[in-house]
Structure formats: structure tokens, C-alpha cells
Amino acid sequence: MMHISNLPLELAIGIGLILALLAWNALRENANKAAILDSSRPDARLQLYNSTIATLWLLAMACTALWVTSGLTLAELGLRAGQGWRSLLSWSIVGLAACYMMASLLQVRFSRKARVQLREQLGQSGDFGLIHPETAREQDRFFLLAITAGITEEILFRGFLIGALALAFPLWLAAVIAAGLFVLGHAYQGLRGMLNTVPITIGLTLIFLVGDSLWPVIVLHILADVAAGVLFRVSDQYAEADAAAA
């Protein structure tokens, strides 16, 4: 086992860039919230979506380049097809999760009670509601953000971080550290939002370790974020009708 100080310079730089992003997001959190809540800045949420998309892509490309420059391959980053029963198991879990999400979406679409419960949960989620898209442009951009996060965050937090840290720590500890940083990266959702992120973080990490591939977790991450966007849209579309029916 290597010591952390003996990591290849390129990987150490990549880890530093990820930590710098988390620190920057923490420093900007209050300013972003204030901007979104400021009625004189109607495009603040959209601008936050755009800057997040650009930042995540730039960071993912930079860390991927650093990974390859260090002498490691894209396959070792996790961008490879899994093999055998482990791959089959990981994709089976993704399929079951997709079925569950589809059932949840259909329930919200056709059940007023489910939509009311969803709005109550969103109302109790604190800061998480700040990323809730409200306009048509925001809803469309949210789906682009969902795809971006599904790809780039898995490369950064599952592929790069676990792979790099595993060169200095046992694999289980590298996975725990990466998962913890991933949860911290969702601090903008508030404490409740971060706690809600823990189960899917554990699930994504385990699927990656079992399947030995980023592709299943990328697909699942995208599906989960897109499903959240659809839930937002359906809830908003039926808000007036549900209130009238009540």
C-alpha cells in the first residue's frame, strides 16, 4: 500500500481540483441562495444551472486528462464494459431501480394524493427546494444538468477518486472517503438533502464496486436525476387542479 504522499502528481492535482470545487461551492452557497431568492434576479437559478454544467464538464475532462497523463488507462478509470455475473448483477439492479422510478412517476402522474405528499416532502426539504426548476427554460436546462451530473460526477467521485485513493488506501476506505465527499458535494441541498443523498450514494458506490464499471452507475445516476426533474414538472403542472380539487 502506498502512502498518500506517494501518489502520482497528476492524481494528487486531480484530487486537489475536486476538493477545491467542493470548497468553492461551500463558499458560494449562501450567495447562490440569496440570488435565487432575489426577485430582481429572475435568471439566477438558470445561471446557476449553466455554471454548474460548465464547471462539472471542465473538471471531469481535466481529471480524465490527468488520469491518462499519469499512465493509467480509461478502462482503469472505470470506462469499460463489465464482465460475467458481476456485470449482470449491476445492470440487473439498474433495471430494477428504473422500474421502481417509473412506477413512482406513474403514481405521481395519476394520483392527486401522491402529488400532495410529494409537495409536502419538498416543502419540508429546506434548501433542496431552491434547485427546483420553476420556468419552462429552467425545466429544460435541469434535464441537461441531470445528464451532466450523471456522467461527470460518476467519473469524478466513483471513477477518479476511488481509483486514485485506492492507490494509497484500502479499497473500502477509498470508497468511503469518495462517498463522503460526494455527499458533501450536495451541501447546497441542506442537511436533510444531504441525508437523503446517503442511500443512493451507498447504492451507486456498491454497484460500481460490484460491476467494476462506471456505465451502470452513470445510467442509474442520470435516470434518478431525470426522474426528479419529471416529478418537479408533473407536480407543478397539476398544482392548480389539485388545489381546486381539494
C-alpha positions as CSV (number, residue, x, y, z in Angstrom):
1,M,0.0,0.0,0.0
2,M,1.3,3.4,-0.9
3,H,1.3,6.5,1.3
4,I,-0.9,9.3,0.2
5,S,2.2,11.5,-0.4
6,N,3.5,9.0,-3.0
7,L,0.5,9.3,-5.3
8,P,1.4,10.3,-8.8
9,L,1.5,14.1,-9.1
10,E,-1.3,14.1,-11.7
11,L,-3.7,12.2,-9.5
12,A,-2.8,14.5,-6.5
13,I,-3.6,17.5,-8.6
14,G,-6.9,16.0,-9.7
15,I,-7.9,15.3,-6.0
16,G,-6.9,18.9,-5.2
17,L,-9.2,20.2,-8.0
18,I,-12.1,18.2,-6.7
19,L,-11.6,19.4,-3.2
20,A,-11.2,23.0,-4.5
21,L,-14.6,22.7,-6.2
22,L,-16.3,21.5,-3.0
23,A,-14.7,24.3,-1.1
24,W,-15.8,26.9,-3.7
25,N,-19.3,25.6,-3.7
26,A,-19.4,25.8,0.1
27,L,-18.2,29.4,0.0
28,R,-20.7,30.4,-2.7
29,E,-23.6,28.6,-1.2
30,N,-25.2,31.5,0.7
31,A,-24.6,33.9,-2.2
32,N,-26.3,31.4,-4.6
33,K,-29.3,31.0,-2.3
34,A,-29.7,34.8,-1.9
35,A,-29.5,35.3,-5.7
36,I,-32.2,32.7,-6.3
37,L,-34.5,34.2,-3.7
38,D,-33.9,37.7,-5.0
39,S,-37.0,38.6,-7.1
40,S,-34.9,41.2,-9.1
41,R,-32.7,38.3,-10.5
42,P,-35.2,36.0,-12.3
43,D,-32.4,34.2,-14.2
44,A,-30.3,33.4,-11.1
45,R,-31.4,29.7,-11.0
46,L,-30.8,29.3,-14.7
47,Q,-27.4,30.9,-14.4
48,L,-26.5,28.5,-11.6
49,Y,-27.6,25.6,-13.7
50,N,-25.4,26.8,-16.6
51,S,-22.3,27.5,-14.4
52,T,-22.7,24.1,-12.7
53,I,-22.9,22.3,-16.1
54,A,-19.8,24.1,-17.4
55,T,-17.8,23.5,-14.2
56,L,-18.6,19.8,-14.0
57,W,-17.6,19.1,-17.6
58,L,-14.4,21.1,-17.3
59,L,-13.4,19.4,-14.1
60,A,-14.3,15.9,-15.4
61,M,-12.3,16.5,-18.6
62,A,-9.3,17.8,-16.6
63,C,-9.3,14.9,-14.2
64,T,-9.6,12.4,-17.0
65,A,-6.7,14.0,-18.8
66,L,-4.7,13.9,-15.6
67,W,-5.6,10.3,-15.1
68,V,-4.4,9.3,-18.6
69,T,-1.3,11.5,-18.2
70,S,-0.3,9.6,-15.1
71,G,0.0,6.5,-17.2
72,L,-3.4,4.9,-16.3
73,T,-6.0,3.9,-18.9
74,L,-9.6,4.9,-19.3
75,A,-10.5,1.2,-18.6
76,E,-8.8,1.6,-15.2
77,L,-10.9,4.7,-14.6
78,G,-14.0,2.5,-15.0
79,L,-14.9,3.4,-18.6
80,R,-15.1,-0.2,-19.6
81,A,-17.7,-2.9,-20.0
82,G,-18.1,-5.2,-17.0
83,Q,-17.8,-8.9,-17.4
84,G,-19.5,-12.0,-16.0
85,W,-22.0,-12.3,-13.2
86,R,-20.8,-9.1,-11.5
87,S,-21.7,-7.0,-14.6
88,L,-25.1,-8.9,-14.9
89,L,-25.9,-8.2,-11.3
90,S,-25.0,-4.5,-11.6
91,W,-27.2,-4.0,-14.7
92,S,-30.0,-6.0,-13.1
93,I,-30.0,-3.6,-10.1
94,V,-30.1,-0.7,-12.5
95,G,-33.1,-2.3,-14.3
96,L,-35.0,-2.9,-11.1
97,A,-34.3,0.7,-10.0
98,A,-35.5,2.0,-13.3
99,C,-38.8,0.1,-12.9
100,Y,-39.2,1.5,-9.4
101,M,-38.7,5.0,-10.6
102,M,-41.1,4.5,-13.5
103,A,-43.8,3.2,-11.1
104,S,-43.2,6.2,-8.8
105,L,-43.6,8.6,-11.8
106,L,-46.8,7.0,-12.9
107,Q,-48.2,7.1,-9.3
108,V,-47.5,10.8,-9.1
109,R,-48.9,11.4,-12.6
110,F,-52.3,9.7,-11.8
111,S,-52.7,10.1,-8.1
112,R,-53.5,13.5,-6.5
113,K,-52.7,12.1,-3.1
114,A,-49.2,11.2,-4.3
115,R,-48.7,14.7,-5.7
116,V,-49.8,16.3,-2.5
117,Q,-47.4,14.1,-0.5
118,L,-44.6,15.0,-2.9
119,R,-45.2,18.7,-2.4
120,E,-45.3,18.3,1.4
121,Q,-42.0,16.5,1.2
122,L,-40.5,19.2,-1.0
123,G,-41.8,21.8,1.4
124,Q,-40.0,20.1,4.3
125,S,-36.8,19.6,2.4
126,G,-35.4,23.0,3.2
127,D,-32.8,24.3,0.8
128,F,-33.4,21.5,-1.7
129,G,-36.4,23.4,-3.0
130,L,-34.0,26.1,-4.2
131,I,-32.9,23.9,-7.1
132,H,-36.5,23.2,-8.1
133,P,-36.9,24.5,-11.7
134,E,-39.9,26.8,-12.0
135,T,-40.0,28.0,-15.6
136,A,-40.0,26.1,-18.8
137,R,-36.4,27.1,-19.6
138,E,-35.3,26.1,-16.2
139,Q,-37.0,22.7,-16.5
140,D,-35.3,22.1,-19.9
141,R,-31.9,23.1,-18.5
142,F,-32.5,20.9,-15.4
143,F,-32.6,17.9,-17.6
144,L,-29.3,18.9,-19.3
145,L,-27.9,19.3,-15.8
146,A,-29.2,15.9,-14.8
147,I,-27.4,14.2,-17.7
148,T,-24.2,16.2,-17.0
149,A,-24.2,15.3,-13.3
150,G,-24.8,11.6,-14.1
151,I,-21.8,11.4,-16.3
152,T,-19.3,13.8,-14.8
153,E,-20.0,13.2,-11.1
154,E,-19.6,9.4,-11.6
155,I,-16.3,10.0,-13.4
156,L,-15.1,12.3,-10.6
157,F,-16.4,10.7,-7.4
158,R,-16.6,7.0,-8.3
159,G,-14.0,6.5,-11.1
160,F,-11.3,9.1,-10.4
161,L,-11.5,9.5,-6.6
162,I,-11.9,5.8,-5.7
163,G,-9.3,4.8,-8.2
164,A,-6.7,7.4,-7.1
165,L,-7.3,6.9,-3.4
166,A,-7.2,3.1,-3.7
167,L,-3.5,3.6,-4.6
168,A,-2.9,4.9,-1.1
169,F,-5.6,3.3,1.0
170,P,-7.5,0.0,1.1
171,L,-10.3,0.0,-1.5
172,W,-13.0,0.1,1.2
173,L,-11.6,3.2,2.8
174,A,-11.1,4.9,-0.6
175,A,-14.8,4.2,-1.4
176,V,-15.9,5.6,2.0
177,I,-13.9,8.8,1.5
178,A,-15.1,9.3,-2.0
179,A,-18.7,8.6,-0.9
180,G,-18.3,11.1,1.9
181,L,-17.0,13.8,-0.4
182,F,-19.9,13.1,-2.8
183,V,-22.4,13.7,-0.1
184,L,-20.6,16.9,0.9
185,G,-20.9,18.0,-2.7
186,H,-24.7,18.1,-2.1
187,A,-24.4,20.5,0.8
188,Y,-26.4,23.1,-1.2
189,Q,-29.5,20.9,-0.6
190,G,-29.2,21.5,3.2
191,L,-28.7,18.8,5.9
192,R,-31.9,17.0,5.0
193,G,-31.0,16.9,1.4
194,M,-27.5,15.6,2.2
195,L,-29.0,12.8,4.4
196,N,-31.4,11.9,1.6
197,T,-28.3,11.6,-0.7
198,V,-26.7,9.0,1.6
199,P,-28.7,5.9,0.5
200,I,-28.3,6.5,-3.3
201,T,-24.6,7.3,-2.7
202,I,-24.1,4.0,-1.0
203,G,-26.0,2.2,-3.7
204,L,-24.1,3.8,-6.6
205,T,-20.8,3.0,-4.8
206,L,-21.6,-0.6,-4.3
207,I,-22.9,-1.0,-7.8
208,F,-19.6,0.4,-9.1
209,L,-17.5,-1.8,-6.9
210,V,-19.5,-4.9,-7.8
211,G,-19.8,-4.3,-11.6
212,D,-16.3,-2.9,-11.9
213,S,-17.6,-0.4,-14.5
214,L,-18.9,3.2,-14.5
215,W,-21.5,2.7,-17.1
216,P,-24.2,1.1,-14.9
217,V,-23.9,3.9,-12.3
218,I,-23.8,6.6,-14.9
219,V,-27.1,5.3,-16.4
220,L,-28.7,5.0,-12.9
221,H,-27.5,8.4,-11.8
222,I,-28.9,10.0,-15.0
223,L,-32.2,8.2,-14.5
224,A,-32.5,9.3,-10.9
225,D,-31.8,12.9,-11.7
226,V,-34.1,12.9,-14.7
227,A,-36.8,11.3,-12.6
228,A,-36.5,14.1,-10.1
229,G,-37.0,16.6,-12.9
230,V,-40.1,14.8,-14.2
231,L,-41.5,14.8,-10.6
232,F,-40.9,18.5,-10.4
233,R,-42.7,19.1,-13.7
234,V,-45.7,16.9,-13.0
235,S,-46.1,18.4,-9.6
236,D,-46.1,21.9,-11.0
237,Q,-48.4,21.1,-13.9
238,Y,-51.2,19.8,-11.6
239,A,-50.7,22.2,-8.7
240,E,-53.8,24.4,-9.6
241,A,-56.0,21.4,-10.4
242,D,-55.1,19.6,-7.2
243,A,-55.7,22.7,-5.2
244,A,-59.1,23.1,-6.8
245,A,-60.0,19.5,-6.2
246,A,-59.0,19.8,-2.5
